[in-house]
Amino acid sequence: MLLDINPETVCFIIDKAHEFHAKEQVSIPETPDNPTDDWGLQALADHQYDLTFQELQAVLEDLEPVQRCELLALMWLGRGDYSVEEWRQALTDATEAWSEYTQENLIATPLLADYLTEGLELMGYSCEE
């Protein structure tokens, strides 16, 4: 299945997410303390000057809206929320769910790299050379 987002870009995001979440000072709760949509912003506030965080943020900001939604749908696919057969529905739901907080919530997702890796593989792509 063809993606609008370049799989190499997703692999870069995966690498940066691994790097960011592996840092000792990064502490992001598995479940949000705050039920509102801005929990990712709150969790990342201490990391705004982190270079890896800034790189991740810049890459996500450079994506077209459809690519951002594909990234969210890939995460959901890799997390098991949708199957490959439900890809169109995942894209529709990602488009409807996108908000001003989604980008930060993506970065704040502790297993983001693993979910994106799994999602890419389910779509027939790999980050392996």
Secondary structure, DSSP 8 states (H G I E B T S, - for coil): ---SS-HHHHHHHHHHHHHHHHSTT----SS-SS-STTHHHHHHGGGTT-HHHHHHHHHHHHS-HHHHHHHHHHHHHHHTSS-GGGHHHHHHHHHHH--TTHHHHHHH-TTHHHHHHHHHHHTT--S--
